[in-house]
């Protein structure tokens, strides 16, 4: 996604919650972990990591739902209170100032492509990865994959 795609709008299935994404993602994960598979009912999830203040609500108010996570620290999934579609998450390890936006909730989800495939040790065997982008079996060190600008934006977001 580049700045010409902004603001990018999105929302839940029923339309009760609408938002605008006003900044490009810091980094985009395609997560193949079992927790994401269970929570989405799919083989993986595409999470666009962005500063929470770059997700501007245009309509409605998502409901925060505390759920467990593999780390044991949990996460808060922001869901539409009507159709319960997951819009974004806040992971305890990174804090509420950073949102893991579900890219499929964007009106134009193909504007967001993954920067990395994570937790591929548990990916579905029928999913084939091209290796055009990094593929890691578990998680990774941000300093090895994230652009310096994104690391700085993350630092600033967490300090606000």
Secondary structure by P-SEA (a helix, b strand, c coil): ccccccccccccccccbbbbbccccccccccccaaaaaaacccbbbbbcccccccccccbbbbbbbbbccccbbbbbbcccccccccbbbbccccccccccccccccccccccccccccccccccccccccccccccccccccccccaaaaaaaaaaaac
